[in-house]
Amino acid sequence: MMPKAQQISDSLFGTLNTHQMFLIRQSWNHIIFLEEQLEQLEKQIRELLIPYKEHVDLLLTIPGVKENTVASIIA
């Protein structure tokens, strides 16, 4: 059995015109851009939380509380 990615690639080959490929490429580039922006935002949040390290560490001991929740609570 072929891997799924290969199956998808094979099924699409030759069925998309240049405009559709352009749109897919544009969408893919936009996703990459958004992922980069998200990483920069998360880095900025981590840096802003440095002065609150004690509070962050304490809040992270609460079951179910993750970094995003801690950032929201401290904000």
Secondary structure, 3 states (H helix, E strand, C coil): CCCHHHHHHHHHCCCCCHHHHHHHHHHHHHHHHHHHHHHHHHHHHHHHHHHHHHHHHHHCCCCCCCHHHHHHHHC
